[in-house]
């Protein structure tokens, strides 16, 4: 991603944050701009004339994201009938299949989905659906080694959604968040920037949109509870941290913002 693309993405993220939390700085924001290569990422002026800084970062676990990309690419070859959405539980999420297994798992999953769709159930909504559990997977040994459960609903466009059954445990999202905050503090002199720019307040904005999908096991994690657990144990130059996310991992769930105040100085 080029610098210009990165800046434009961050502008969109901050604009959506401002829509969801217009009073985040305890006063309406009058004007704001992206600070390009300088820290903090966003400079604001509120309606009282105060200068506010906002640094952006993303709550991502590199290993989880890499594992998701591996499975997403591999399973893109699975045949999904038109108009169906398929949810597939991978257990454990972080274990990749061997090279010799890859063709077999695509073939077995394609066959199983076709078999189940040929005998669908009708939901109360009128949509067709199917469920394939461990019993169904017994006849598909390679798929059974890596998959726990497959469900489908006749709701298009056709796609596969990967789930991870919390395979990484509760410590993984905490470690990922702690790491991105620590790297921010190490790489930038926010104390100096705060003084040089005469900032009244300096905030950290953590966006969780991609991570809640790409780091699929984290869907069951309470983001506010996790953020409080991490941020309350760290001394940072930020007055507060905000977590911005779609709770359901997509735009239909709407934006949610959680505020976590900085712990008292020791």
Helices and strands as residue ranges (DSSP letters): H 3-20, E 29-34, E 42-46, E 51-58, H 62-75, E 85-90, G 99-101, H 102-117, E 121-122, E 128-132, H 134-137, H 141-146, E 147-153, E 159-163, H 170-187, H 190-196, E 201-207, H 211-214, G 216-220, H 223-231, E 240-246, G 251-253, E 255-261
